[in-house]
């Protein structure tokens, strides 16, 4: 299994599919499915029965998982989608992610 380039909390842009061009924050990463749930992206209508949280029931809009190959990280400096790389940090010696366009390390 390969290491994913996206983590929870990252801001990503959709580069393919029905939600192409939209941006959002990653809510959850589903490692087994190689997909992520992004805030406000890939919305689907789900029919729900009445329950304690939703006494009325009915049709609820919610986010569906989207494959991570269709997502790219957004560089906060330029606001543009960019690839990411990994390198060893000079100070700590830990492996860190960085934006390929700006070269800036991802916090």
N, C-alpha and C positions, 0 to 999 in steps of 0.2 A: 504494500500500500504506500502510495506516494504522499509526501508532505504537502498540505494545502497552503496556498499563498494568501488565503483570507482567514482572518480571525474575527471573533465576536467584537463588535464595537467599531470596526473599520467602516469608513464611508466608501461606498462602491458605486460604479456606474454600470448599467446594463448595456452590453455591446451587441447583443443578438436576442431575437425572440420578440414576442408581442409587446413587452415593456421596454423595448430598445430606446436608449437615450435617457431613461429616468435614473435618478440617483436616490440613494437611501442608506441608512445605517444597518449593518448586519445585526439581526436580533439573535440568531442561532445558526450554528454550523452543524450540519448533519454529515459526519465523517463517513459513515457506512454507505450513504447514498451519493457522496461527492457533491452535495448541494448545500445551499444556504437559504435561510429565510431572511428577506430584506424588507425593512419597514416601507410600506406603501407601494411595493412592487409585486407584480404577478398576482393581483387580487382575484379571488374566486368567490362565487356565491355558494354558501353552504347552508343546506336546510337543517335547522335544529329544532328538536323537540322542546317543549316548555320545560324549564328547570329552575333551580333556585336563583342562578345568576341572570337568567333571561326568562321571566315568568310568561311572557307573551309567546315565545318561540318564534318561528318564521324563518325568513332568509337572512343570513348574516354574511357580511363581506369580510373576508380574512385573507392574509397573505399565504401563498402556497410556496413550497420550496422551488428554487431555481438553480440549475446546474452551475457549478463554480466556473466552468469554462466560458460561460456567458457573462461573467463579472470581471471588472477591472478596478483596482484601487484608484481613488482620486487623490491627486497631489494637492494638498491644501494651499500651497504657494501659487500655483498656476491655475488651479481649479480644473485641471485636465486629467483624463484617465491616463495612467502610466503603468508600465510593467514594474515588477519588483524583483530585487535580487537579495542574496544573503552574503554577508561577509563577517569576518571576525572583528570585533570592536578592539581598537588599539589599547584602550585603558583597561577594560575588564577582561578581555579575551573571550567574551561570550559571542555567540552567533546572533547577529542582528539583521533585521530586514531594512532595506533602503529603497527609495524611489529611483528608478533608472534614469528618469528625465533630469531631476534636480540633484541627485546624489545624496539627498538628505536622509538621515536615519529616521525610521518610523518609531515613534514613541509607543 
